[in-house]
């Protein structure tokens, strides 16, 4: 690959309470120039795969404004100032699922659309759960849905389990658990 493109100019073109959009003018090594827009990333986020036991996932059903419906997925949230991803995961799992976790494992970081969005989500496996509810910022109670890991195919076939990060986390955690079993 050639050298990274040269940044000719950057300017903020839109800002809301949640998003900032930046326009970036680039010159590539072959002389071509392009203007890109990207959503700036902020602090990052976590998505947690809580396991009630060795074979049971805990999902949440909550309203998603983007799709205007209730979606099934894993608990998630932003990383607050001063938190690392595992601290944020511990906080979010208490707030959204009502459990603390004695074992939090960072599985992998993922991006959604790296061509347009400057954001990283840390996928975290939470095990050895114990009851420990904390008040969160959710506008309504979140429904917690236990799901057998052995029924992964039926979960993937649901029309309300569509978030790419949750789907990626499901596969990556399954690979992690399978490797863990074979390494014993």
N, C-alpha and C positions, 0 to 999 in steps of 0.2 A: 504494500500500500504506500502511496505517496505521503508526504508530510501532511499534517492536519491543515485545513484551510486557514487562511489569514483572516482575522476579524478586522473588518474595515470600520464598522460602526455598530454600536448597540444603543437601543433606545427603548424606554418603557412606553408601550402604546395603549395599555389598558390595565386598570387595577380595580379590584373589588375587595370586599372584606376577606375573601378566601384566596383569590387568584391574582397573579401578576403576569401579564403577557409582555414579552420582550421581542422586539424585532432585531434580528442580527443580519448584517450584511457581510457576506463572506466572499473571499476570492480563493479559488482552488488552485492547486499547483499547476494545472494546465491552463490557467488564465481565465477560466469560466467564473462568472460572478453570479451569486444567487442571494436572494433575500429569504430568510426563514423567520417564522414566528414560533415561539416556544413558551410554554407555561413554566414559570420558574417554580422550583421545587420546595423551598422551605426546609423544614426540619426532618422530613421523612416520616414514615409511619411503620407500624407493626401490624401483622396479621398472625393470629395465634391459633394453633391447632391443639385444643385441649382434649386430653384423653382421660375419660372417667376411669377406665381400666385398660388393660392391654388390647382390648378388641372393640372399645366403644368411643367414638368421637362425640364431642359436644358441639353442635352447630347452634347458630342463633337465627331467628327470623325477625327482621326489622324492616321498617319502611325505608325505601331507597327513593329519594327525590328525583334522581336522574331517570329512573325507569317508571316512576309514579306507581309503584306497587310494592308489596312485601316480598323480600328476597330472603332466601336461605343461604347462609354462608358461615364463615368463621368469624369470631370476634376480631375487631380491628380498631385502630385509632392512631392519632398522631403522637409523635414523640415530643413530649413537653420539654421546655428549656431545662437543661441540667440533667435530663434523663439519658441513659443509654438504652439501646433497644430492649435488653432483657428487663430493665426496670419498667419501661413502658409496657412491655408484654405482661408483666406481673400485675401492674395496675389495671390494665384493660380487662384481663381475664377475671379479676375480682369484681370490677364494675359491671361487666356485661354478662358474666356467667355465674357469679356468686361463689367462686372458688379461688383460693390461692394455689400456688404450685411450688412444690419443693424442688422440682427438676424442670428448669427452663433451658432449652437448647436452641441456639441459633442454627437454623437449617441452611438458609441461603437468602441473599438479597435478590430482588427481582424489580424490573421496571415494566411499565405498561406499554408505553409508546415512546421509546427513547428518541425518535425523530422529532417529537413535538413536546414531550413532557419531561422536565428535569426533576424527576422524583424517584426515590428508592423506597421500596417496602421490604422490611426485614421479616422473613417468615420464621416463626418460632414454634417449637413443639413444647407443650406444657403437660407434664406428667406428675404423678404422685400428688393428686389434688386433695384438698381439704376445704371444708366450708369456710368461707371468709368473704362475705359480701362487702363491697364498698360503694358509696354513692358516686354515681357518674353524672354525665351531662346529657343523658338520653332524655328525649321529650316524653317517652312513654315506656312502660315496662317492656323488656325484651323477652321474647319467648325462647327458652332453651330447648333444643331438640336433640336428644341422644340418637346416634346413628351407628349401627354396627359397621365396623370397617370392612367386614366380609361382604357387605351389600353396597360396595363402592359403585358398581355398574348401575344399580337402580338410582343412586344419588345423582350420578352423571346424566341420567336420562330425564331428570325432573326439569320442568320448564321454569322453575323458580330458583334453580341453582346454576346461575350463569356467570357469576363474577369470575373473571380470568384469574385473579390472584387466589381466590379460594380453590379453583380447579388446579392451578399450579401447585399450591400448598398440599392439596390432597395427594397428588402424584409424588411430590418430593418427599413428603413424610412417609408415604408407603415405601419408597425406595430406601429411605433411611432405616425404617423399622426392619425391612427384609434383610438389609446388610447387617444390622445389629444382631439379628437372629442367627445368621450364618456365621458370624464372627465368634459366637459363643462356643 
